[in-house]
Amino acid sequence: MRRPVVVEETGLELTSLDGFPGPFVRWMLEAMGAAGIARAAIALGDPRARAVCLLAWTDGQSVVVGRGETAGGLTLPPRGERGFGWDPVFVPDGESRTYGELDDSDKDRLGHRGRAWRNLLVNLAAFGR
């Protein structure tokens, strides 16, 4: 039985590196960790970053995309035990807490992934699914 699927790609775009590493952040995390990424951005003179999530729904014939992003900055030292990846060093604009300190409902409301899912649902409804 064929069923629709959703795929996701998430990235972290550093302003100081003109958007790099973006979706390649996984390898940067493996090489230097979240604190290392924050140290690099700060050392380059701009701790601003943008978390981006893209979702693609497909039924094998059509594709519907959802996008979400959250602007913020990187901070040291890492704070919080929640989440994963760069969550302990990413502070969304308008917040004093890192993603790693936010509870699930706040992170969903403010975060790039929650925004992408909400955008995908709107786009699916417009598509007629």
C-alpha positions in Angstrom: 0.0 0.0 0.0 1.4 3.4 -1.0 1.0 6.2 1.5 2.0 9.8 1.6 5.2 10.7 3.4 6.7 13.7 5.0 10.5 14.4 4.9 12.2 17.0 7.0 15.5 19.0 6.8 16.6 21.3 9.5 19.5 23.6 9.5 21.3 26.4 11.4 22.4 29.4 9.4 25.1 31.5 10.9 25.1 35.2 10.0 28.8 35.4 10.4 29.3 32.6 7.8 26.7 33.9 5.3 24.2 31.1 6.2 26.7 28.3 6.5 26.4 25.5 7.8 22.7 25.4 7.1 21.6 21.8 6.6 25.3 20.7 7.1 25.1 21.6 10.8 25.1 18.0 11.7 28.7 17.5 10.7 29.7 20.8 12.4 28.1 19.5 15.6 30.0 16.2 15.3 33.2 18.0 14.7 33.0 20.8 17.3 29.8 20.5 19.3 27.2 23.2 20.0 29.6 25.3 22.2 32.2 25.2 19.4 29.7 26.5 16.9 28.7 29.3 19.3 32.4 30.1 20.0 33.1 30.2 16.2 30.2 32.6 15.5 31.1 34.8 18.4 34.8 34.9 17.4 33.8 35.8 13.8 32.1 38.9 15.3 28.4 38.0 14.9 26.5 35.5 17.1 23.2 35.9 15.1 21.8 32.8 13.6 18.6 31.5 12.0 17.1 28.0 12.6 15.3 26.8 9.5 13.1 23.7 8.9 11.7 22.6 5.6 9.1 19.8 5.4 8.0 18.2 2.1 4.8 16.1 1.9 4.3 13.9 -1.1 1.9 11.3 -2.3 4.2 10.3 -5.1 2.7 12.7 -7.6 2.4 16.0 -5.9 4.6 17.8 -3.4 3.5 20.3 -0.8 6.2 22.2 1.2 6.1 23.8 4.7 8.8 26.2 5.9 9.5 27.6 9.3 12.3 29.7 10.7 13.3 31.3 13.9 15.8 34.1 14.2 18.0 34.4 17.2 21.5 34.3 18.5 24.1 31.9 19.9 25.2 32.2 23.5 27.8 30.7 25.8 27.9 28.8 28.1 25.4 26.2 26.9 22.2 26.2 29.0 19.4 23.7 29.4 19.0 20.0 29.2 16.1 19.8 26.8 16.3 19.2 23.1 19.3 18.2 21.1 22.0 19.5 18.8 22.5 23.3 19.1 19.5 23.8 21.4 21.6 24.7 24.5 23.3 27.6 22.7 20.4 29.0 20.5 18.3 31.9 22.0 15.3 32.8 19.9 14.7 36.5 19.4 12.5 37.9 22.2 13.5 35.2 24.6 16.1 35.0 27.4 16.0 31.2 27.4 17.8 28.9 25.0 15.9 26.2 23.1 17.5 23.8 25.7 15.7 25.6 28.5 12.3 26.0 26.8 9.5 23.5 27.7 8.0 21.6 24.8 5.0 23.9 24.3 7.1 27.1 24.3 9.6 25.5 21.9 6.8 24.4 19.6 5.3 27.9 19.6 8.6 29.7 19.0 10.6 27.1 17.1 11.3 26.6 13.5 10.0 23.1 13.4 6.6 24.0 14.9 6.3 26.9 12.5 7.1 24.6 9.6 4.5 22.0 10.6 1.9 24.8 11.0 2.8 26.2 7.6 2.7 22.7 6.0 -0.8 22.2 7.4 -2.0 25.5 5.9 -0.4 24.6 2.6 -2.0 21.1 2.6 -5.4 22.6 3.3 -5.0 25.0 0.4 -3.9 22.1 -1.8 -7.0 20.2 -0.8 -5.5 17.5 1.4 
